[in-house]
């Protein structure tokens, strides 16, 4: 990145999925894949399936509501102002019953590029388990 970038509230590339409305606040393309910031507006009933990363560190900073981060050995209920850092190789899932908002920071990850790729898939693509597994692996996301 050679010049400053200002992304205002409500701005940034955005992807509005059934459970989550994501705004890209810092693209991995601007940081050589080192950092990516995503503002997530979690819709009621949000659930992120259990997964881990081999390279990426994921940092969750809760802005509004309560988000449960589910690990193999405990469940942490995070509230506004709480930060949870998940290093590589730690299995985790997340859920938000009533909806909320968080900033997710990805170190050594290209989650924004993953979201862009997902936005171009058809319903049939999403139903193709092998395709989805290969796309996830391309972006360092591994489910059971």
Secondary structure, 3 states (H helix, E strand, C coil): CCCCCCCCCCCCCEEECCCEEEEEEECHHHCCCCEEEEEEEECCCEEEEEEECCCCEEEEEEEECEEEEEECCCEEEEECCCEEEECCCCCEEEEECCCEEEEEEEECCCHHHHHHHHHCCCHHHHHCHHHHHHHHHHCCCEEC
